[in-house]
Amino acid sequence: MRKTVILIVISLLVLLGFYGESRKFFCLPNGQCVTVWKTFNDVCYIVPNKYYGLFKPSENYLETTNNNNLTIYLTNQMPNALIYKSELQVSVINNDKGKCSFYDYNRDAKRFDQLLYIPNAKRNNDVKSNVQLIDIFIHDNFAQDKNGIKL
C-alpha cells in the first residue's frame, strides 16, 4: 500500500513538471530546429535542435525571460552557429563550441548586417537568400520565419 502511494505521488510530480512548463519546437522547412522551453520561474531556455531532456540543459543554450522576443539567424556561411538579436537580457551558456556557437548580433551589428542582410535592407526580414531566421515571441508561444509564415 505504501509503495503504491509513493508511486502515485512521484507520477503526479512528474506529470506536473511536464505540463507545468511549456516546450515548443520551431522548425524551418530545411529541417533546422530550435527548442523554446518556458519554465515556471520566468526562465526560458532556447536550445539548438530538439531538446527532450527533463532537466535544464547542461551545454549550448540561451537563457532569458518568458517575456522576451528574439530573432535567431542561421546562415550557411557560419555553419553550427546561431546569431541572436534580443530585446531583453540573454545569458549564453556555450560549453561545447564544436557543436554550436552563439553570437550576439548587437555586439557587432555592422559585421552581421553585411553577413545577413541584403544591401539597403529596410525590414528585419530583408535577409540574403542563404540566411534563415526565426522570430520568436516567447510570451505568445509562437514563431515565424523570414516570410512571415508561422512555425
Contact map, one row per residue, 1 for C-alpha under 8 A:
1111100000000000000000000000000000000000000000000000000000000000000000000000000000000000000000000000000000000000000000000000000000000000000000000000000
1111110000000000000000000000000000000000000000000000000000000000000000000000000000000000000000000000000000000000000000000000000000000000000000000000000
1111111000000000000000000000000000000000000000000000000000000000000000000000000000000000000000000000000000000000000000000000000000000000000000000000000
1111111100000000000000000000000000000000000000000000000000000000000000000000000000000000000000000000000000000000000000000000000000000000000000000000000
1111111110000000000000000000000000000000000000000000000000000000000000000000000000000000000000000000000000000000000000000000000000000000000000000000000
0111111111000000000000000000000000000000000000000000000000000000000000000000000000000000000000000000000000000000000000000000000000000000000000000000000
0011111111100000000000000000000000000000000000000000000000000000000000000000000000000000000000000000000000000000000000000000000000000000000000000000000
0001111111110000000000000000000000000000000000000000000000000000000000000000000000000000000000000000000000000000000000000000000000000000000000000000000
0000111111111000000000000000000000000000000000000000000000000000000000000000000000000000000000000000000000000000000000000000000000000000000000000000000
0000011111111100000000000000000000000000000000000000000000000000000000000000000000000000000000000000000000000000000000000000000000000000000000000000000
0000001111111110000000000000000000000000000000000000000000000000000000000000000000000000000000000000000000000000000000000000000000000000000000000000000
0000000111111111000000000000000000000000000000000000000000000000000000000000000000000000000000000000000000000000000000000000000000000000000000000000000
0000000011111111100000000000000000000000000000000000000000000000000000000000000000000000000000000000000000000000000000000000000000000000000000000000000
0000000001111111110000000000000000000000000000000000000000000000000000000000000000000000000000000000000000000000000000000000000000000000000000000000000
0000000000111111111000000000000000000000000000000000000000000000000000000000000000000000000000000000000000000000000000000000000000000000000000000000000
0000000000011111111100000000000000000000000000000000000000000000000000000000000000000000000000000000000000000000000000000000000000000000000000000000000
0000000000001111111110000000000000000000000000000000000000000000000000000000000000000000000000000000000000000000000000000000000000000000000000000000000
0000000000000111111111000000000000000000000000000000000000000000000000000000000000000000000000000000000000000000000000000000000000000000000000000000000
0000000000000011111111000000000000000000000000000000000000000000000000000000000000000000000000000000000000000000000000000000000000000000000000000000000
0000000000000001111111000000000000000011000000000000000000000000000000000000000000000000000000000000000000000000000000000000000000000000000000000000000
0000000000000000111111100000000000001111000000000000000000000000000000000000000000000000000000000000000000000000000000000000000000000000000000000000000
0000000000000000011111110000000000001110000000000000000000000000000000000000000000000000000000000000000000000000000000000000000000000000000000000000000
0000000000000000000011111000000000111100000000000000000000000000000000000000000000000000000000000000000000000000000000000000000000000000000000000000000
0000000000000000000001111100000000111000000000000000000000000000000000000000000000000000000000000000000000000000000000000000000000000000000010000000000
0000000000000000000000111110000011110000000000000100000000000000000000000000000000000000000000000000000000000000000000000000000000000000000000000000000
0000000000000000000000011111000011110000000000000000000000000000000000000000000000000000000000000000000000000000000000000000000000000000000000100000001
0000000000000000000000001111111111000000000000000000000000000000000000000000000000000000000000000000000000000000000000000000000000000000000000000000001
0000000000000000000000000111111110000000000000000000000000000000000000000000000000000000000000000000000000000000000000000000000000000000000000001000001
0000000000000000000000000011111100000000000000000000000000000000000000000000000000000000000000000000000000000000000000000000000000000000000000000000000
0000000000000000000000000011111100000000000000000000000000000000000000000000000000000000000000000000000000000000000000000000000000000000000000000000000
0000000000000000000000000011111110000000000000000000000000000000000000000000000000000000000000000000000000000000000000000000000000000000000000000000000
0000000000000000000000000011111111000000000000001000000000000000000000000000000000000000000000000000000000000000000000000000000000000000000000000000000
0000000000000000000000001111001111100000000000011100000000000000000000000000000000000000000000000000000000000000000000000000000000000000000000000000000
0000000000000000000000001110000111110000000001111100000000000000000000000000000000000000000000000000000000000000000000000000000000000000000000000000000
0000000000000000000000111100000011111000000011111110000000000000000000000000000000000000000000000000000000000000000000000000000000000000000000000000000
0000000000000000000000111100000001111100000111100000000000000000000000000000000000000000000000000000000000000000000000000000000000000000010000000000000
0000000000000000000011110000000000111110000111000000000000000000000000000000000000000000000000000000000000000000000000000000000000000000000000000000000
0000000000000000000011100000000000011111011110000000000000000000010000000000000000000000000000000000000000000000000000000000000000000000010000000000000
0000000000000000000111000000000000001111111100000000000000000000010000000000000000000000000000000000000000000000000000000000000000000000000000000000000
0000000000000000000110000000000000000111111000000000000000000000000000000000000000000000000000000000000000000000000000000000000000000000000000000000000
0000000000000000000000000000000000000011111000000000000000000000000000000000000000000000000000000000000000000000000000000000000000000000000000000000000
0000000000000000000000000000000000000111111100000000000000000000111000000000000000000000000000000000000000000000000000000000000000000000000000000000000
0000000000000000000000000000000000000111111110000000000000000011110000000000000000000000000000000000000000000000000000000000000000000000000000000000000
0000000000000000000000000000000000011110011111000000000000000011110000000000000000000000000000000000000000000000000000000000000000000000000000000000000
0000000000000000000000000000000000111100001111100000000110001111000000000000000000000000000000000000000000000000000000000000000000000000000000000000000
0000000000000000000000000000000001111000000111110000000000001110000000000000000000000000000000000000000000000000000000000000000000000000000000000000000
0000000000000000000000000000000001110000000011111110000010011100000000000000000000000000000000000000000000000000000000000000000000000000000000000000000
0000000000000000000000000000000011100000000001111110000000011000000000000000000000000000000000000001000000000000000000000000000000000000000000000000000
0000000000000000000000000000000111100000000000111110000000000000000000000000000000000000000000000000000000000000000000000000000000000000000000000000000
0000000000000000000000001000000011100000000000111111000000000000000000000000000000000000000000000000000000000000000000000000000000000000000000000000000
0000000000000000000000000000000000100000000000111111100000000000000000000000000000000000000000000000000000000000000000000000000000000000000000000000000
0000000000000000000000000000000000000000000000000111110000000000000000000000000000000000000000000000000000000000000000000000000000000000000000000000000
0000000000000000000000000000000000000000000000000011111110000000000000000000000000000000000000000000000000000000000000000000000000000000000000000000000
0000000000000000000000000000000000000000000000000001111100000000000000000000000000000000000000000000000000000000000000000000000000000000000000000000000
0000000000000000000000000000000000000000000000000000111110000000000000000000000000000000000000000000000000000000000000000000000000000000000000000000000
0000000000000000000000000000000000000000000010000000111111000000000000000000000000000000000000000000000000000000000000000000000000000000000000000000000
0000000000000000000000000000000000000000000010100000101111111000000000000000000000000000000000000000000000000000000000000000000000000000000000000000000
0000000000000000000000000000000000000000000000000000000111110000000000000000000000000000000000000000000000000000000000000000000000000000000000000000000
0000000000000000000000000000000000000000000000000000000011111000000000000000000000000000000011110000000000000000000000000000000000000000000000000000000
0000000000000000000000000000000000000000000000110000000011111100000000000000000000000000000111111001100000000000000000000000000000000000000000000000000
0000000000000000000000000000000000000000000011110000000010111110000000000000000000000000000111000000000000000000000000000000000000000000000000000000000
0000000000000000000000000000000000000000000011100000000000011111000000000000000000000000011110000000000000000000000000000000000000000000000000000000000
0000000000000000000000000000000000000000001111000000000000001111100000000000000000000000011110000000000000000000000000000000000000000000000000000000000
0000000000000000000000000000000000000000001110000000000000000111110100000000000000000001111000000000000000000000000000000000000000000000000000000000000
0000000000000000000000000000000000000000011100000000000000000011111100000000000000000001000000000000000000000000000000000000000000000000000000000000000
0000000000000000000000000000000000000110011100000000000000000001111100000000000000000000000000000000000000000000000000000000000000000000011000000000000
0000000000000000000000000000000000000000010000000000000000000000111110000000000000000000000000000000000000000000000000000000000000000000111000000000000
0000000000000000000000000000000000000000000000000000000000000001111111000000000000000111000000000000000000000000000000000000000000000000111000000000000
0000000000000000000000000000000000000000000000000000000000000000001111100000000000000111000000000000000000000000000000000000000000000011111000000000000
0000000000000000000000000000000000000000000000000000000000000000000111110000000000011110000000000000000000000000000000000000000000000011100000000000000
0000000000000000000000000000000000000000000000000000000000000000000011111000000000011100000000000000000000000000000000000000000000001111000000000000000
0000000000000000000000000000000000000000000000000000000000000000000001111100000001111000000000000000000000000000000000000000000000001111000000000000000
0000000000000000000000000000000000000000000000000000000000000000000000111110000001110000000000000000000000000000000100000000000000111100000000000000000
0000000000000000000000000000000000000000000000000000000000000000000000011111011011100000000000000000000000000000000000000000000000111000000000000000000
0000000000000000000000000000000000000000000000000000000000000000000000001111111010000000000000000000000000000000000100000000000001110000000000000000000
0000000000000000000000000000000000000000000000000000000000000000000000000111111000000000000000000000000000000000000000000000000001100000000000000000000
0000000000000000000000000000000000000000000000000000000000000000000000000011111000000000000000000000000000000000000000000000000000000000000000000000000
0000000000000000000000000000000000000000000000000000000000000000000000000111111110000000000000000000000000000000000000000000000000000000000000000000000
0000000000000000000000000000000000000000000000000000000000000000000000000111111110000000000000000000000000000000000000000000000000000000000000000000000
0000000000000000000000000000000000000000000000000000000000000000000000000000011111000000000000000111100000000000000000000000000000000000000000000000000
0000000000000000000000000000000000000000000000000000000000000000000000000110011111100000000000000001111000000000000000000000000000000000000000000000000
0000000000000000000000000000000000000000000000000000000000000000000000011100000111110000000000000001111000000000000000000000000000000000000000000000000
0000000000000000000000000000000000000000000000000000000000000000000000011100000011111000000000000000011110000000000000000000000000000000000000000000000
0000000000000000000000000000000000000000000000000000000000000000000001111000000001111100000000000000011110000000000000000000000000000000000000000000000
0000000000000000000000000000000000000000000000000000000000000000000001110000000000111110000000000000000111000000000000000000000000000000000000000000000
0000000000000000000000000000000000000000000000000000000000000000000111100000000000011111110000000000000000000000000000000000000000000000000000000000000
0000000000000000000000000000000000000000000000000000000000000000000111000000000000001111100000000000000000000000000000000000000000000000000000000000000
0000000000000000000000000000000000000000000000000000000000000001100110000000000000000111110000000000000000000000000000000000000000000000000000000000000
0000000000000000000000000000000000000000000000000000000000000001000000000000000000000111111000000000000000000000000000000000000000000000000000000000000
0000000000000000000000000000000000000000000000000000000000000111000000000000000000000101111100000000000000000000000000000000000000000000000000000000000
0000000000000000000000000000000000000000000000000000000000000111000000000000000000000000111110000000000000000000000000000000000000000000000000000000000
0000000000000000000000000000000000000000000000000000000000011110000000000000000000000000011111000000010000000000000000000000000000000000000000000000000
0000000000000000000000000000000000000000000000000000000000111110000000000000000000000000001111100000000000000000000000000000000000000000000000000000000
0000000000000000000000000000000000000000000000000000000000111000000000000000000000000000000111111001110000000000000000000000000000000000000000000000000
0000000000000000000000000000000000000000000000000000000000110000000000000000000000000000000011111000000000000000000000000000000000000000000000000000000
0000000000000000000000000000000000000000000000000000000000110000000000000000000000000000000001111111100000000000000000000000000000000000000000000000000
0000000000000000000000000000000000000000000000000000000000010000000000000000000000000000000001111111100000000000000000000000000000000000000000000000000
0000000000000000000000000000000000000000000000000000000000000000000000000000000100000000000000011111100000000000000000000000000000000000000000000000000
0000000000000000000000000000000000000000000000000000000000000000000000000000000100000000000000011111100000000000000000000000000000000000000000000000000
0000000000000000000000000000000000000000000000010000000000010000000000000000000111000000000001011111110000000000000000000000000000000000000000000000000
0000000000000000000000000000000000000000000000000000000000010000000000000000000111000000000001011111111000000000000000000000000000000000000000000000000
0000000000000000000000000000000000000000000000000000000000000000000000000000000011110000000101000001111100000000000000000000000000000000000000000000000
0000000000000000000000000000000000000000000000000000000000000000000000000000000011110000000000000000111110000000000000000000000000000000000000000000000
0000000000000000000000000000000000000000000000000000000000000000000000000000000000111000000000000000011111110000000000000000000000000000000000000000000
0000000000000000000000000000000000000000000000000000000000000000000000000000000000111000000000000000001111111001000000000000000000000000000000000000000
0000000000000000000000000000000000000000000000000000000000000000000000000000000000001000000000000000000111111000000000000000000000000000000000000000000
0000000000000000000000000000000000000000000000000000000000000000000000000000000000000000000000000000000111111000000000000000000000000000000000000000000
0000000000000000000000000000000000000000000000000000000000000000000000000000000000000000000000000000000111111111000000000000000000000000000000000000000
0000000000000000000000000000000000000000000000000000000000000000000000000000000000000000000000000000000011111111100000000000000000000000000000000000000
0000000000000000000000000000000000000000000000000000000000000000000000000000000000000000000000000000000000011111110000000000000000000000000000000000000
0000000000000000000000000000000000000000000000000000000000000000000000000000000000000000000000000000000000011111111000000000000000000000000000000000000
0000000000000000000000000000000000000000000000000000000000000000000000000000000000000000000000000000000010011111111110000000000000000000000000000000000
0000000000000000000000000000000000000000000000000000000000000000000000000000000000000000000000000000000000001111111110000000000000000000000000000000000
0000000000000000000000000000000000000000000000000000000000000000000000000000000000000000000000000000000000000111111111100000000000000000000000000000000
0000000000000000000000000000000000000000000000000000000000000000000000000000000000000000000000000000000000000011111110000000000000000000000000000000000
0000000000000000000000000000000000000000000000000000000000000000000000001010000000000000000000000000000000000001111111000000001100100000000000000000000
0000000000000000000000000000000000000000000000000000000000000000000000000000000000000000000000000000000000000001111111101000011100000000000000000000000
0000000000000000000000000000000000000000000000000000000000000000000000000000000000000000000000000000000000000000010111111000011100000000000000000000000
0000000000000000000000000000000000000000000000000000000000000000000000000000000000000000000000000000000000000000010011111000000000000000000000000000000
0000000000000000000000000000000000000000000000000000000000000000000000000000000000000000000000000000000000000000000001111100000000000000000000000000000
0000000000000000000000000000000000000000000000000000000000000000000000000000000000000000000000000000000000000000000011111111011000000000000000000000000
0000000000000000000000000000000000000000000000000000000000000000000000000000000000000000000000000000000000000000000000011111010000000000000000000000000
0000000000000000000000000000000000000000000000000000000000000000000000000000000000000000000000000000000000000000000000001111110000000000000000000000000
0000000000000000000000000000000000000000000000000000000000000000000000000000000000000000000000000000000000000000000000001111111000000000000000000000000
0000000000000000000000000000000000000000000000000000000000000000000000000000000000000000000000000000000000000000000000000011111000001000000000000110000
0000000000000000000000000000000000000000000000000000000000000000000000000000000000000000000000000000000000000000000011001111111100000000000000000100000
0000000000000000000000000000000000000000000000000000000000000000000000000000000000000000000000000000000000000000000111001001111110110000000000000100000
0000000000000000000000000000000000000000000000000000000000000000000000000000000000000000000000000000000000000000000111000000011111100000000000000000000
0000000000000000000000000000000000000000000000000000000000000000000000000000000000000000000000000000000000000000000000000000001111110000000000000000000
0000000000000000000000000000000000000000000000000000000000000000000000000011000000000000000000000000000000000000000000000000000111110000000000000000000
0000000000000000000000000000000000000000000000000000000000000000000000001111000000000000000000000000000000000000000100000000001111111000000000000000000
0000000000000000000000000000000000000000000000000000000000000000000000001110000000000000000000000000000000000000000000000000001011111100000000001100000
0000000000000000000000000000000000000000000000000000000000000000000000111100000000000000000000000000000000000000000000000000100000111110000000001100000
0000000000000000000000000000000000000000000000000000000000000000000000111000000000000000000000000000000000000000000000000000000000011111000000111100000
0000000000000000000000000000000000000000000000000000000000000000000011110000000000000000000000000000000000000000000000000000000000001111100000111100000
0000000000000000000000000000000000000000000000000000000000000000000011110000000000000000000000000000000000000000000000000000000000000111110011110000000
0000000000000000000000000000000000000000000000000000000000000000001111000000000000000000000000000000000000000000000000000000000000000011111111100000000
0000000000000000000000000000000000010100000000000000000000000000011110000000000000000000000000000000000000000000000000000000000000000001111111000000000
0000000000000000000000000000000000000000000000000000000000000000011110000000000000000000000000000000000000000000000000000000000000000000111110000000000
0000000000000000000000000000000000000000000000000000000000000000000000000000000000000000000000000000000000000000000000000000000000000000111111000000000
0000000000000000000000010000000000000000000000000000000000000000000000000000000000000000000000000000000000000000000000000000000000000001111111100000000
0000000000000000000000000000000000000000000000000000000000000000000000000000000000000000000000000000000000000000000000000000000000000001110111110000011
0000000000000000000000000100000000000000000000000000000000000000000000000000000000000000000000000000000000000000000000000000000000000111100011111000011
0000000000000000000000000000000000000000000000000000000000000000000000000000000000000000000000000000000000000000000000000000000000000111000001111111111
0000000000000000000000000001000000000000000000000000000000000000000000000000000000000000000000000000000000000000000000000000000000011110000000111111111
0000000000000000000000000000000000000000000000000000000000000000000000000000000000000000000000000000000000000000000000000000111000011110000000011111100
0000000000000000000000000000000000000000000000000000000000000000000000000000000000000000000000000000000000000000000000000000100000000000000000011111100
0000000000000000000000000000000000000000000000000000000000000000000000000000000000000000000000000000000000000000000000000000000000000000000000011111110
0000000000000000000000000000000000000000000000000000000000000000000000000000000000000000000000000000000000000000000000000000000000000000000000011111111
0000000000000000000000000000000000000000000000000000000000000000000000000000000000000000000000000000000000000000000000000000000000000000000001111001111
0000000000000000000000000111000000000000000000000000000000000000000000000000000000000000000000000000000000000000000000000000000000000000000001111000111
